[in-house]
Amino acid sequence: EETQDAQARKMAIEFAVIADDTRAVEVQVLSVAKSVFYARYVVLATAFNRPQMNACCAKMRELANEAYGLTVPKSAAQVGDWACLDCADVVVHVFSPNSRTHYDLDGLYKGAERVEL
């Protein structure tokens, strides 16, 4: 259990680093295991255009596959200005600024512990 959480935390932080490296902003890693059943960590990031969002998600899929043996389909939920990658214990949401405000996942997870990056 603890090892699984440590691995998920490591993956979430690595995804946050990728988001930062691709110049996404407002990058957050949230520990949500106490409040939801479907993930241990959620990563939130804001990208300013579709090419930036695609690049960020592609690098995350590559890491998930190469480092963790996870296959995240390229078609992983990319709806308009929002991309969602389900990587088992880590769920990543990359939004446009307007979509991030509209869907307000920051508000939804406001009680979650923020992981220091």
Secondary structure, 3 states (H helix, E strand, C coil): CHHHHHHHHHHHHHHHHHHHHCCCEEEEEEECCCCCCCCCEEEEEECCCHHHHHHHHHHHHHHHHHHHCCCCCCCCCEECCEEEEEECCEEEEEECHHHHHHHCHHHHCCCCEECCC
